[in-house]
Amino acid sequence: MELSKRQQQILDIVRAEGPITGEQIADQLGLTRATLRPDLAILTMAGFLEARPRVGYFYAGKKTGQIFGDQLRKMLVREYKAVPINIAENTSVYDAIVTMFMEDVGSLFVVREGGQLVGVVSRKDLLKVAIGNQDTREVPVSLAMTRMPNIVTVTGDDTVYDAAKKLIEYQIDSCPVVRPLDETGRNLEVIGRFTKTTIAKVFVELGENREV
């Protein structure tokens, strides 16, 4: 099959940057999505390209696993982070347990004024205090939490793929999304949370039937 100049341009773009959506291809060529639709259909039917809903077009020589890996490496944490659930250092373990169940989360981020991250407390941390014959109303979470700098964090500019790898590598359910408060980079502000639930939502989104 002999390709037109525009079809060859499309193929070159997809081979270099795929998976990529039809809109993104059209933007690079300075054309409308409607103008490119026939060319994309021809290239797909001819077997040069493949398409996945919500993922985009990709060169047919790539395996499915590569396609999803490439897509996850393009997704940024800032686009998928959830609202963080923060508590103060002097919050009691009892109140932390109540907050955890009310908010339906597995971890709470312990912060100082201004949102500065100082610790993370998990279900396991709170359970240890609760079964240790201590008065949970009197024990502050600061005695049960994991402290900085021993906290696994991600930034908004990290990819979803890299954030997911951290959750698996460190065997944790969630980690805070942070940004530096000063030039030293040691003082961090909590701006979100990235969890295993976040990963599940990403895969559901990738599986939705949407035009590519």
N, C-alpha and C positions, 0 to 999 in steps of 0.2 A: 504493500500500500504506500502510495506517495503522499507525503504530508504537505499541506500548504505551509507557507512561511509562518502564519499565525499559529497553526497547530504545532509546528516545531518549537516555537517560542513557548507555548504553553507546556509542552513536554519538558523542555529544558528547565523551566521554573519549578515544575512539580518534582522533577528528578533531584534538583538541588535543595528544595525547601520543603518538600512534602513531609507529613500531611499538611495540606493548605486548602483553604476554602475557595469556592468559586469567586466570592467577593474579593478576596485578597489577590487572586490571580488577575481579576479584572482591574483592580487598582494599579497593579504593577504595569499593566499594558495600557492604562489610560482609557479603558473601555467600560461599557456597562455589563452587568451580569447577564442580561438578556442577550446581548450581542454574542457573548462567548458560549451560551448554552448549547447551540448546535455543534460547535467544535468539541466541547467537553463530552457531549453525547457520543460523537463519532469516535473519539479517542478511547472512551470507556468501552464501547461496543467492540472496537477493534482489538481490545486487550492491552493497549498501551498503558492505560490508567485503570485504577480501581477506586471505588468510592465507599466511604463508610459514613453513615449518618452521624452527625455531630463531630466527626473527626475531620473529614475533608477528602480531597483527592490525593492519591499517592501513586508513585511509580509501581507498576505491576510486579517488578522484580523484588520488591520488599516483602518480607514475611509479615503476617499479622502481628506477631509479637513485637517486631520492630516498630510497626506503625503506632501501636499503643504506647510503647516506650518513648517514641519521639514526641507524641502528643503530651504525655505527662511531663516531659522535660520542657515543654513550652508553657505549661500552666504555672502561674506564680501563686505563692501562698497568699499574697495580699488580696487576690481575687476570690479566695475561698475561706479565709479565716473566719472564725466565729467570734462572738462577743466574749471577752474574758470575764470570768467570775472571780473577783478579787475580794480579799478580806485583809484586815489590819493585823499587825503582829500580836496585839494584845487581845485578839478575839479568843474566847474560850473554845476548847475542844468541843464542848457541847453545842455551842452556837455554830461552829464550823460543820458539825454533823448535820444540824438542822438545815443550814444553807446548802450543803451538798445534796441533800435529798429534795429540798424545795426546788433547786435549780436543775436537778437530774444530771449531775456531772460527776466524773470520777476523780477530779483533782481541783483544788482551789489554789489560786496564786496569792501569795502573801506579799503585800506591798506597803511601802511607806508613803507619806504625803507626796503627791505629784505622780503617783503611779510607779515609783521605783521598785523594781523587783528585788525582793530579799529572800524569798523562799517559795517552795511548793509543798503542799500537803495533800497526800493521797488517801484513798479509802483505807489502805493497809496501815498507813501511819496513824490514822484516827482509831482504827480497830485495836491496835496495840495498846493505846492509852485506855480505851474503854474496857478491855479485858484485863488490865493490869491493876485492878483494885484501886484506881485513882479517881478522885472526884473530877469528872470531866468539866464541871462548871468552874473549877478553880485552876485548871491547867491551861495555860495559853498555848496557842498553836505554835508559837515560836520554839517550844520545847520538843515538838513532834515533827516539825517540817524538815525538808532537805534544804540546806542553805546554799546561797551563792558562794563560790562560783561552781558548785557541783550540780548545776541544773542544765539540762539539755534544752537549748533554745533554738528557734529559727527566726529568720527575718522575713519581711514581706517580699523581698526580692529573691528569696530562695525558691526553687522549683518545688512543685508538689511531689515530684519523684524523690528529690533529695530529702524532703521533710518526712516522707513515708519511710524512707530507708532508716532515718534516725529512730523513728518509733519502733521499728523492728529490731534494729541493732542494739538499742538500749532497753528493749522489752518494757516500754512504757505505753500508757494509753493516750497520753496527750503531752504537748509541750507548749510553752508560751511563745507567742509571736512578739518580738521585741524590736526596739530601736534605741540607739544610744542617746543618753541625755547630755553627754559632754564629749569632748575630744578624746578623752582617755579610752572610751569604749567600755569601761568597766561598769559604769552605772547605766542600767537599762530600764526603759519604760515599757510596761506591758501594754500592747495595743491590740491583742487578739489571742486566740488559742487555735491550735491545730490538733485534731484528734483522729482516732481511728474511724469515728463516725464521719468526719470530713472526707476521708478516703472513700468510704462507702458511697457518699453522695456524689463524689466525682465520677465513680464508675457507673452509677445510675445515670448521671448526665451524659456520659459518653455513649450509653446504650439507648438513649432516647432517639426516636425517629424524627430527625430534623433535616431540612435541606442542606446539602453540603455546598 
